[in-house]
Amino acid sequence: MKIKEIARLTSLESGDPQKAITSIKYQTVEKLGASASIRTLVLAAVYEYDEPLSVIEVTSHINNTLGLELSEQVAKYHLDSLVKAGDMLMRKERPDERLVRANGKLVTMNKPANMYFRKGIGVPHRTTPILVPGVALRGPGDSLAVRAARQAKAEKTKAKVKGTSPAFLPTQEALGTPRPSADLAALDFMIEKLVSERTAELQKKLDEANAKLAEFKKLLS
């Protein structure tokens, strides 16, 4: 991606929608496109909303709009960098805002999220549960996006049987029916053989002991 200094972005072409906050002129994430720098995309994502966004919301907005796979760690790095440069602002999420994002469910785990917002609108309050489609708190520090990612990862791990893709799994495996195994059959045979030999050996020793006991009784009689 091309590296751009966001504070020095040139004005948009005539007819394109634009917003000017202080000295910053920018386009939406969709207008910028996947070829823009991550720093520019992150800034644009925050400036598209009048309410503060969390890291996962900024990341999801960019990924959903452009079909990218930007990580939250990378997005947070650029968000904090932009805050440090004075291009946007950040504050901690308030308890009542966390309650709003969790649809009224109390969230007690994890620390309050960092909330990023654009300059020129004061210190906005979060009043909308879902700003970015598919991203809303549902439990202790969890979100739809995080849960979806975890579920996808779990299903991928479960489907990976010795490198076999889900599309080529045998029908009986998909139905949960165990496949016959040659290794298991051989193991059963070996166990059965060992038990049989051990039983015969014990029986032989028992017979010998009984014979000696019988001779000893004769001597005593």
Secondary structure in CASP SS format (residue, H / E / C, confidence):
PFRMAT SS
TARGET T0000
AUTHOR 0000-0000-0000
METHOD secondary structure of the structure
MODEL  1
M C 1.00
K C 1.00
I C 1.00
K C 1.00
E C 1.00
I H 1.00
A H 1.00
R H 1.00
L C 1.00
T C 1.00
S C 1.00
L C 1.00
E C 1.00
S C 1.00
G C 1.00
D C 1.00
P C 1.00
Q C 1.00
K E 1.00
A E 1.00
I E 1.00
T C 1.00
S C 1.00
I E 1.00
K E 1.00
Y E 1.00
Q C 1.00
T C 1.00
V H 1.00
E H 1.00
K H 1.00
L H 1.00
G C 1.00
A C 1.00
S C 1.00
A C 1.00
S C 1.00
I H 1.00
R H 1.00
T H 1.00
L H 1.00
V H 1.00
L H 1.00
A H 1.00
A H 1.00
V H 1.00
Y H 1.00
E C 1.00
Y C 1.00
D C 1.00
E C 1.00
P C 1.00
L E 1.00
S C 1.00
V H 1.00
I H 1.00
E H 1.00
V H 1.00
T H 1.00
S H 1.00
H H 1.00
I H 1.00
N H 1.00
N H 1.00
T H 1.00
L H 1.00
G C 1.00
L C 1.00
E C 1.00
L C 1.00
S C 1.00
E H 1.00
Q H 1.00
V H 1.00
A H 1.00
K H 1.00
Y H 1.00
H H 1.00
L H 1.00
D H 1.00
S H 1.00
L H 1.00
V H 1.00
K H 1.00
A H 1.00
G C 1.00
D C 1.00
M C 1.00
L E 1.00
M E 1.00
R E 1.00
K E 1.00
E C 1.00
R C 1.00
P H 1.00
D H 1.00
E H 1.00
R H 1.00
L H 1.00
V H 1.00
R H 1.00
A C 1.00
N C 1.00
G C 1.00
K C 1.00
L C 1.00
V C 1.00
T C 1.00
M C 1.00
N C 1.00
K C 1.00
P C 1.00
A C 1.00
N E 1.00
M E 1.00
Y E 1.00
F E 1.00
R C 1.00
K C 1.00
G C 1.00
I C 1.00
G C 1.00
V C 1.00
P C 1.00
H C 1.00
R C 1.00
T C 1.00
T C 1.00
P C 1.00
I C 1.00
L C 1.00
V C 1.00
P C 1.00
G C 1.00
V C 1.00
A C 1.00
L E 1.00
R E 1.00
G E 1.00
P C 1.00
G C 1.00
D E 1.00
S E 1.00
L H 1.00
A H 1.00
V H 1.00
R H 1.00
A H 1.00
A H 1.00
R H 1.00
Q H 1.00
A H 1.00
K H 1.00
A H 1.00
E H 1.00
K H 1.00
T H 1.00
K H 1.00
A H 1.00
K C 1.00
V E 1.00
K C 1.00
G C 1.00
T E 1.00
S C 1.00
P H 1.00
A H 1.00
F H 1.00
L C 1.00
P C 1.00
T H 1.00
Q H 1.00
E H 1.00
A H 1.00
L C 1.00
G C 1.00
T C 1.00
P C 1.00
R C 1.00
P C 1.00
S C 1.00
A H 1.00
D H 1.00
L H 1.00
A H 1.00
A H 1.00
L H 1.00
D H 1.00
F H 1.00
M H 1.00
I H 1.00
E H 1.00
K H 1.00
L H 1.00
V H 1.00
S H 1.00
E H 1.00
R H 1.00
T H 1.00
A H 1.00
E H 1.00
L H 1.00
Q H 1.00
K H 1.00
K H 1.00
L H 1.00
D H 1.00
E H 1.00
A H 1.00
N H 1.00
A H 1.00
K H 1.00
L H 1.00
A H 1.00
E H 1.00
F H 1.00
K H 1.00
K H 1.00
L H 1.00
L H 1.00
S C 1.00
END
